[in-house]
Amino acid sequence: MAKRRKPYRFLNSAGPLIRKARLRRRLTQVQLAARLQILGLVMDQATYSKIELQTRSLFDFELALIAKTLGVPAGDLLPGTENLKKILPSLYQGKIKK
């Protein structure tokens, strides 16, 4: 009998907005991770990538430092209320809307 896979679990809603902001600044994931390390946040490219892919939780202090590094307010990296209402059912089901 085949082993049943666990459902995919949603872990953050900010990843796509963080990615857009990073690309606007024309930074690679490696460059951004390096800048975060300079600020004292221990995060390598692989860990940072998981945030953008929404497969890793995002702590508030990480969001604040990512926003600082990207030169944007932290609120700009979070979905607005209307968008959050639309994606909330998917978040509860553990599905990432692409």
N, C-alpha and C positions, 0 to 999 in steps of 0.2 A: 504494500500500500504506500502511495506517495505521501511524503511528509507535507502537511498543510503549511503554507506560508502565512506569516503574520501579515495583517493588513499594513499598508504603507502609512506611516504616521506623520502628520503635518507638524512641523516644529517651529516655524516662524512665518510671519506675513510680510516682513520687511525685505527679504532677500531680493526680489525683483527690482525694488526701488533703489536699493543699495547698488545693485549692478548697474542700473541706468546712470546713477550719479557717478560711479567710478568710470564708466565709459565716457561720460561727458568730460571728465577731467583727463581723459586719455592715459589712464594708469592701468597697468597690468595687475593681476591679482598678486603677483610676487612683489611688485613695487608697493602696493598698498599694505600688504602684510609687513614689509620691511619698515614702512613709516609708522605702523602701529607698534612695532617692536621698539622703535626709537622712543615712543611715548610711554613705554613700559608695559604694553599689553603683549603677553606671550601668545602669539598666534602666527602659525606658519601658513603658507599658501593653501595647503590641503584643508586645513581647518576653516580658513576664510572661504574657500570654495564651497564648503558645505553650508555656510550661511547663505550665500547667494542661491544655492540650489534648494534651499529651504529644508535641508535634511539635518540641520543642527539648531538647537535652541540659541537664542540671542539674548544675552544679559543686557540690562539697561546701561551699565557702565561701558560695555562693548559698543553699543549703539552710539553712546555719547562720543566715544573716542573715534569711531568710524566717521561720524558726522563732522567732528573737528578736523579730521584728516582730509575729508573731502570738501571742507569749507562750506558746509550747508547746515542749516538748523536741523536738529535731530528729528523734529516733527515732519520735515520733508521726506524722511526715510520711512515713514509709517503711512499705511493706507488711510485715506480719509474716511469719515463716518459712512458716507454713502457707499463707497467701494467696499468697506468692511461688512456692511449689511449684506451686500451681494455675495461675498465670498465666505461669510460665516458658516453657512450650512456645510460647505465643503471642508472647512477647517475642522468642524466637529466630526466629520466622517473620516478625517485623515487623508483627504485627497487634495492634491495641489492642482489648482487651476492654472493652466499654461496660457 
